[in-house]
Amino acid sequence: MSKRTRGIILWLSPLAVLLLLAVAARMQMDRWEANAQGLATTGKAAIALFKELAAGLKAGEIDRVVACYTAAGPVGDGGWRETLSSERDGVRLFSWQVDAPAASRDELGRRLAILRDRFAEVQSVKLKLDSVERIESPGHAVVRAVLWMRGSRVGGDVAESQALLRLWIDEGAEGWRIRRQELLWGQTVEGSASGFVDVAATSGLDHHGRQNPLFKTPEWEPRSFGIIKYGSAGVATIDYDGDGHYDLFFSDGASSRLYRNQGDGRFAETTAEAGLPVDVPGINVALFADFDNDGDADLFLGTFTRQSFLFENNGDATFTDRSAGAGVGGYFVTVASAADYDGDGLLDLYVGRYLDPRVDLPTTLFYTRNGQGNSLLRNTGGLTFEDVTEQAGVREGGLTLGTAWADYDQDGDPDLYVANDFGRNALFKNLGDGRFADVSTEAGAHDFGFGMSASFGDVDNDLDLDLYVSNVHSGQRWYGQSATLHQYLMTSLRQGTIFEDFSVYREIFSLAGSAWGDYGDRMVKGNSLMINDGAGRFADVAEESRANPFGWYWSSGLFDYDNDGRQDIYAANGWISSRSYDDL
């Protein structure tokens, strides 16, 4: 081989390698595109099929239901027997058992009629696509779906049934049909629905939440993220006047209100009488805590569209504004919590913030870090605070909606959990020297969902603190799978934004590791119940404990409502819906 030939080969070799890499990349992008299209096609087809089946069940038109199944061959179990699992305080819980598997389509119709006839009146039926487990080939897939029926029994008791199904669906000449089904779990709860009675109207609690009027002004119009105007308000309970009865404070977008408990089951609105503001818009947070150690609860009011407030409790059912010079900051506040993080005997304050909706949008649906930044305010005495966020290492860059303090590792000082919207949460371990370390990865506590709130409690009664985080469990969960995330990456490449987005992908990979392609599915799976193993590591058991139903869960709390020695969960759910409720 001549010297000239060798030179040409050496010169062409890098080009050949680059060409091969380009071809391989193109092939991979084509596969990602095909997978994303296949996922979208399958998911939309399943949703349409399940809507038809649910409509037939609600109407009692069993022939319409049966038509959703293939005509030939067995379609799997369909006879489900309810077995009483527990009964207490008038509430009965039934678990579902498979009565007889391998039903034909005609037999399935009879069994579904029995299921439907257990309800004297059916208020709603939903069959929601939960996930696409796998696409076996074009037109053939295995999916999971949640069956949800609500109504009343013949005797008048209300009842709700939920079941998780695995369904094999095929596309044929008549469209998509169910070829086979398998019951993964099912349960029915029924009772008189008289355990709690709404007495707000008769007790004088006539408060109605309103939007922040400043959002309609040129200065504060949320031009970039308009939906924020629906997200204000909250409620706090405290015995502010020391009479032994819990009082209520309603934060509000337009005008907050304090209601004093009269001790006879009625409340009186005493906001102005107590010396608190009645016309300040944008108050998102009311946090009562004894910041000056005088034995009564002072009040921090966190605001979105102005500086925050600090009020001293005078001990006579009135408050004095101590905001000037207190150092409590302000603007974009969405949540706050108090703890003595440094052990000096004074309660400190952690303030969570969102983004500026006038100019900012969440950078991505699945990983946003462009929040206004949180603050750790150290109590220096005399109702004054010092911002020690940077030196403590707890700034956080997410869109924070929930914070909680607790000594999860039982080392004697309070640690901090931060729940963020549009992305991952964070667990900060208190190092005991005024600093914190982000231990989310090693503790297994990231939780990648749309974080709304966090609550610590000993759920399993093993004397360490577990963690419940409320998130979004959307009817669009099926779309948050690896194919969608790959498509997002491909779009970044095509649009030339890959360098701008690269840091996001790199951080996701650092958190999720080799499973980063499943990050999207983990993001929209719903609420998380993280059990502490006693060594400071958490495992999410929300799926198996059925603590993550569909919905948009804004807040949650742990308490033993039935006095049986176990912590129960209350989660507040709801969102703005259009004419269709399909997403919930």
ZATORTI-664065 format. One line per 10 residues: number of its first residue (from 1); their letters; for each residue x negated, y negated, z negated of C-alpha. Coordinates in steps of 0.2 Angstrom, whole numbers, always signed. Example, Ala and Ser with C-alpha at 12.3 -4.5 7.8 and 13.67 -1.06 7.14 Angstrom:
1 = as = -62/+22/-39  -68/+5/-36
***
This chain:
1 = mskrtrgiil = +0/+0/+0  -7/-17/+5  -10/-31/-7  +3/-41/+3  +16/-27/+1  +13/-26/-18  +15/-45/-20  +31/-44/-11  +37/-30/-22  +32/-39/-38
11 = wlsplavlll = +40/-55/-32  +57/-46/-28  +58/-35/-43  +64/-49/-55  +77/-54/-42  +83/-36/-41  +84/-34/-60  +94/-51/-60  +105/-44/-46  +109/-28/-55
21 = lavaarmqmd = +113/-38/-71  +124/-49/-62  +133/-34/-54  +135/-26/-71  +141/-42/-79  +154/-44/-65  +160/-26/-67  +162/-28/-86  +172/-44/-83  +183/-35/-71
31 = rweanaqgla = +186/-21/-84  +190/-34/-97  +202/-43/-85  +210/-26/-81  +212/-22/-99  +219/-39/-104  +232/-38/-90  +236/-20/-95  +239/-25/-113  +250/-40/-108
41 = ttgkaaialf = +260/-30/-96  +262/-15/-108  +266/-27/-123  +279/-37/-114  +288/-21/-107  +288/-13/-124  +296/-29/-132  +310/-29/-118  +313/-11/-121  +314/-13/-140
51 = kelaaglkag = +326/-28/-139  +338/-18/-129  +337/-3/-141  +340/-15/-156  +354/-24/-148  +362/-7/-145  +360/-2/-163  +367/-18/-169  +383/-16/-158  +385/+2/-163
61 = eidrvvacyt = +383/+7/-144  +374/+23/-146  +374/+27/-127  +365/+11/-124  +352/+16/-137  +350/+33/-130  +347/+26/-112  +331/+19/-119  +324/+36/-120  +318/+48/-106
71 = aagpvgdggw = +331/+60/-100  +320/+76/-99  +312/+85/-114  +311/+82/-133  +308/+65/-139  +302/+69/-156  +309/+66/-173  +325/+56/-174  +335/+63/-189  +329/+54/-204
81 = retlsserdg = +336/+58/-221  +336/+46/-236  +329/+53/-252  +332/+43/-268  +314/+38/-275  +319/+26/-289  +333/+17/-297  +332/+3/-309  +342/-12/-314  +354/-9/-300
91 = vrlfswqvda = +341/-7/-287  +339/+9/-278  +325/+14/-267  +326/+28/-254  +311/+35/-244  +314/+42/-227  +311/+60/-223  +311/+69/-206  +326/+80/-206  +323/+89/-189
101 = paasrdelgr = +309/+86/-177  +310/+88/-158  +327/+81/-154  +334/+81/-137  +340/+65/-130  +359/+70/-133  +355/+76/-151  +345/+60/-154  +361/+50/-150  +371/+59/-163
111 = rlailrdrfa = +357/+56/-176  +355/+38/-172  +374/+36/-174  +373/+43/-192  +359/+31/-196  +369/+16/-189  +385/+22/-199  +376/+21/-215  +380/+3/-214  +398/-3/-216
121 = evqsvklkld = +392/-20/-208  +376/-23/-199  +370/-41/-200  +354/-39/-190  +343/-26/-182  +326/-29/-175  +313/-17/-167  +297/-27/-167  +281/-22/-158  +268/-20/-171
131 = sveriespgh = +253/-15/-160  +247/-6/-144  +237/+8/-151  +231/+14/-134  +235/+13/-115  +233/+31/-109  +234/+26/-91  +244/+12/-81  +262/+15/-86  +259/+26/-101
141 = avvravlwmr = +255/+19/-118  +256/+23/-137  +263/+9/-148  +268/+6/-165  +285/-3/-169  +294/-8/-185  +312/-5/-186  +322/-17/-197  +340/-16/-201  +350/-27/-214
151 = gsrvggdvae = +368/-26/-219  +380/-19/-232  +386/-2/-237  +403/+4/-238  +404/+0/-257  +399/-18/-254  +381/-16/-259  +368/-25/-248  +355/-14/-240  +339/-16/-230
161 = sqallrlwid = +330/-2/-220  +312/-3/-213  +303/+10/-204  +286/+11/-195  +287/+21/-179  +274/+28/-167  +281/+28/-149  +275/+35/-133  +282/+24/-119  +282/+28/-100
171 = egaegwrirr = +286/+18/-85  +297/+27/-72  +310/+23/-59  +322/+16/-71  +309/+5/-80  +300/+8/-96  +308/+22/-108  +303/+31/-124  +296/+48/-121  +292/+53/-139
181 = qellwgqtve = +293/+45/-156  +286/+49/-173  +291/+42/-190  +276/+36/-200  +286/+29/-215  +303/+23/-219  +312/+16/-234  +329/+8/-238  +332/-3/-253  +350/-6/-258
191 = gsasgfvdva = +359/-15/-273  +372/-28/-278  +360/-42/-274  +365/-50/-291  +349/-50/-300  +345/-68/-296  +358/-82/-294  +355/-99/-286  +360/-112/-299  +351/-127/-291
201 = atsgldhhgr = +366/-137/-287  +374/-134/-304  +358/-138/-314  +355/-155/-306  +341/-150/-294  +347/-159/-279  +330/-163/-271  +329/-161/-252  +312/-161/-244  +308/-174/-231
211 = qnplfktpew = +294/-178/-218  +281/-191/-221  +288/-207/-213  +270/-213/-210  +269/-199/-196  +280/-210/-186  +269/-225/-187  +255/-230/-174  +242/-228/-188  +246/-210/-193
221 = eprsfgiiky = +255/-203/-178  +249/-185/-177  +245/-186/-158  +234/-171/-157  +242/-159/-169  +260/-164/-171  +266/-149/-180  +257/-155/-196  +272/-166/-199  +282/-151/-204
231 = gsagvatidy = +270/-144/-217  +271/-156/-232  +278/-153/-249  +277/-141/-264  +283/-138/-282  +275/-137/-299  +281/-132/-316  +275/-138/-333  +281/-143/-350  +275/-161/-348
241 = dgdghydlff = +285/-168/-363  +280/-154/-375  +298/-149/-379  +296/-131/-376  +305/-131/-359  +298/-130/-342  +300/-145/-331  +299/-147/-312  +289/-158/-300  +293/-158/-282
251 = sdgassrlyr = +280/-165/-270  +287/-172/-255  +282/-180/-238  +293/-195/-241  +296/-197/-260  +291/-185/-274  +302/-182/-289  +300/-176/-307  +315/-167/-315  +315/-165/-334
261 = nqgdgrfaet = +322/-149/-342  +336/-154/-354  +336/-137/-362  +354/-133/-358  +351/-126/-341  +352/-143/-333  +338/-155/-326  +338/-174/-325  +327/-184/-313  +315/-194/-323
271 = taeaglpvdv = +301/-199/-310  +302/-218/-313  +306/-216/-331  +290/-206/-333  +279/-219/-325  +277/-209/-309  +278/-216/-291  +295/-213/-282  +291/-221/-265  +273/-215/-261
281 = pginvalfad = +273/-204/-245  +262/-190/-241  +260/-181/-258  +257/-163/-254  +250/-157/-271  +255/-159/-289  +243/-151/-301  +246/-153/-320  +231/-149/-331  +224/-156/-347
291 = fdndgdadlf = +209/-165/-340  +205/-176/-355  +207/-162/-368  +220/-171/-379  +233/-157/-379  +245/-162/-365  +245/-160/-346  +239/-174/-335  +244/-175/-317  +234/-175/-301
301 = lgtftrqsfl = +243/-180/-285  +234/-175/-269  +239/-185/-254  +237/-183/-235  +239/-201/-229  +231/-211/-243  +220/-210/-259  +225/-197/-272  +231/-201/-289  +227/-196/-307
311 = fenngdatft = +239/-199/-321  +236/-198/-339  +249/-190/-350  +253/-202/-364  +261/-188/-375  +278/-197/-376  +285/-190/-359  +277/-205/-349  +261/-206/-339  +249/-220/-335
321 = drsagagvgg = +240/-222/-318  +221/-219/-321  +217/-217/-302  +206/-233/-301  +188/-227/-304  +193/-209/-307  +184/-203/-292  +197/-191/-286  +196/-196/-268  +210/-194/-255
331 = yfvtvasaad = +216/-191/-238  +221/-175/-229  +223/-166/-245  +233/-150/-244  +229/-140/-260  +220/-142/-277  +216/-131/-292  +207/-134/-308  +194/-124/-318  +180/-127/-330
341 = ydgdglldly = +167/-120/-318  +152/-127/-327  +157/-121/-345  +156/-139/-353  +174/-138/-360  +181/-150/-347  +193/-145/-332  +185/-148/-315  +195/-150/-299  +193/-142/-282
351 = vgryldprvd = +202/-151/-268  +206/-143/-251  +209/-152/-235  +215/-149/-217  +210/-158/-201  +214/-176/-195  +230/-172/-184  +228/-189/-176  +212/-184/-166  +209/-166/-170
361 = lpttlfytrn = +216/-149/-165  +211/-132/-171  +196/-128/-161  +202/-110/-158  +217/-100/-163  +206/-87/-171  +191/-96/-179  +192/-115/-183  +179/-124/-193  +183/-142/-190
371 = gqgnsllrnt = +192/-146/-206  +189/-163/-216  +179/-153/-229  +184/-149/-247  +178/-157/-263  +172/-150/-280  +175/-164/-292  +166/-162/-309  +174/-169/-324  +162/-181/-333
381 = ggltfedvte = +175/-185/-347  +186/-200/-349  +197/-195/-334  +183/-198/-322  +175/-186/-309  +159/-184/-300  +158/-176/-282  +146/-162/-283  +152/-153/-268  +135/-152/-258
391 = qagvregglt = +124/-147/-272  +137/-134/-278  +138/-127/-260  +157/-126/-258  +161/-139/-245  +169/-126/-233  +173/-131/-215  +190/-122/-213  +208/-129/-213  +211/-125/-231
401 = lgtawadydq = +229/-122/-237  +225/-111/-253  +212/-110/-267  +211/-100/-283  +199/-98/-297  +196/-82/-307  +182/-72/-314  +183/-58/-302  +166/-51/-306  +168/-52/-325
411 = dgdpdlyvan = +152/-62/-329  +160/-75/-339  +162/-89/-327  +176/-93/-314  +173/-89/-296  +182/-98/-281  +192/-91/-267  +197/-102/-252  +211/-98/-240  +209/-106/-223
421 = dfgrnalfkn = +222/-108/-209  +216/-103/-191  +201/-92/-197  +191/-83/-210  +193/-86/-229  +178/-87/-241  +174/-80/-259  +162/-91/-268  +153/-83/-283  +149/-94/-297
431 = lgdgrfadvs = +130/-92/-301  +131/-100/-318  +120/-115/-314  +132/-127/-306  +129/-118/-289  +140/-105/-279  +135/-92/-266  +147/-87/-252  +148/-68/-255  +163/-65/-243
441 = teagahdfgf = +154/-52/-233  +146/-42/-246  +162/-42/-257  +173/-38/-242  +184/-53/-245  +184/-63/-229  +202/-60/-223  +202/-66/-206  +220/-71/-205  +230/-88/-205
451 = gmsasfgdvd = +227/-90/-224  +240/-100/-233  +238/-96/-251  +228/-85/-263  +233/-77/-280  +223/-67/-292  +230/-53/-303  +227/-36/-310  +239/-26/-298  +233/-9/-302
461 = ndldldlyvs = +231/-11/-320  +212/-6/-321  +207/-22/-330  +199/-31/-316  +206/-45/-305  +213/-41/-288  +218/-53/-274  +233/-56/-264  +232/-68/-249  +247/-74/-239
471 = nvhsgqrwyg = +245/-75/-220  +255/-75/-204  +261/-58/-198  +268/-63/-181  +278/-53/-169  +264/-57/-157  +251/-46/-167  +250/-34/-153  +242/-47/-142  +228/-51/-154
481 = qsatlhqylm = +217/-36/-149  +200/-34/-142  +206/-36/-124  +213/-53/-128  +197/-58/-137  +186/-52/-122  +197/-62/-110  +194/-77/-121  +176/-75/-119  +177/-72/-101
491 = tslrqgtife = +187/-88/-99  +173/-97/-108  +161/-91/-96  +172/-96/-81  +176/-113/-88  +158/-117/-93  +162/-119/-111  +152/-103/-117  +138/-114/-124  +151/-124/-134
501 = dfsvyreifs = +160/-108/-140  +144/-97/-142  +142/-102/-161  +160/-96/-164  +157/-79/-156  +140/-78/-165  +148/-81/-182  +162/-69/-179  +149/-56/-174  +140/-59/-190
511 = lagsawgdyg = +155/-57/-200  +164/-42/-191  +148/-33/-185  +151/-20/-171  +170/-21/-174  +170/-39/-168  +181/-35/-154  +195/-30/-166  +194/-47/-175  +210/-53/-167
521 = drmvkgnslm = +220/-38/-173  +214/-41/-190  +218/-59/-189  +237/-57/-187  +240/-42/-197  +249/-51/-211  +246/-53/-229  +231/-45/-238  +231/-36/-254  +213/-34/-259
531 = indgagrfad = +209/-22/-273  +194/-25/-284  +184/-9/-287  +177/-16/-303  +160/-19/-295  +165/-35/-287  +170/-27/-270  +187/-28/-262  +197/-16/-251  +212/-22/-242
541 = vaeesranpf = +227/-10/-245  +241/-21/-238  +245/-9/-224  +247/+7/-235  +256/-3/-249  +268/-11/-237  +264/-28/-244  +262/-37/-227  +279/-38/-219  +282/-49/-203
551 = gwywssglfd = +284/-67/-207  +274/-83/-210  +270/-83/-228  +266/-100/-235  +263/-96/-253  +263/-81/-265  +262/-77/-283  +259/-62/-295  +270/-59/-310  +280/-45/-319
561 = ydndgrqdiy = +297/-50/-315  +305/-33/-321  +295/-31/-337  +288/-14/-332  +270/-18/-335  +266/-20/-317  +262/-36/-307  +275/-39/-293  +273/-51/-278  +284/-65/-273
571 = aangwissrs = +280/-73/-256  +288/-88/-249  +292/-85/-230  +298/-96/-216  +294/-106/-201  +302/-117/-188  +311/-106/-174  +318/-111/-158  +334/-103/-152  +325/-86/-151
581 = yddl = +319/-78/-167  +309/-65/-158  +292/-70/-166  +298/-67/-184
***
